[in-house]
Amino acid sequence: QVQLVESGGGSVQSGGSLRLSCAASAMSPSINYCMAWFRQAPGKEREGVALIDREGATGYTDLAKGRFTISQDNAGNVRNTLYLEMNALKPEDTATYYCAARPWCSVVGGLFPPLDMRWDYWGRGTQVSVSS
């Protein structure tokens, strides 16, 4: 069973940076998973942030472009850790950030897929708070 565990959240001031991590386990290297970051603020709907496929192709939503960078550690051809480098943080970036994974997936055209696309595995989230 795939397990995802996020870490790296915290409290920063506006303009600051954070690097989120998502430790993945039991992801078979023979399956092309996409891994993604989502976020959800209190009282708001979940938003997509960025995703990456096994080959390293990435896609971003508008909220992430130019400020956030998704990357992964594929040492030994095994998906180990997903990262989200977040720069120039704003108070509106305050949210719980979740890592998710979906098998048999590839990033096409640098686009983030529709939010109604099913993601099979989710982490429990890590909290990010940005103060002004």
VENKAZI-V423741 format. One record per helix or strand of 3 or more residues. SS is the DSSP state (H for helix, E for strand). FROM is the first residue (numbers start at 0). TO is the last residue. If there is no record, write none. Layout:
# VENKAZI-V423741
{{SS | FROM | TO} {SS | FROM | TO}}
This chain:
# VENKAZI-V423741
{{E | 2 | 6} {E | 9 | 12} {E | 17 | 24} {E | 33 | 39} {E | 46 | 52} {E | 57 | 59} {E | 67 | 72} {H | 74 | 76} {E | 80 | 85} {H | 90 | 92} {E | 94 | 101} {E | 125 | 130}}
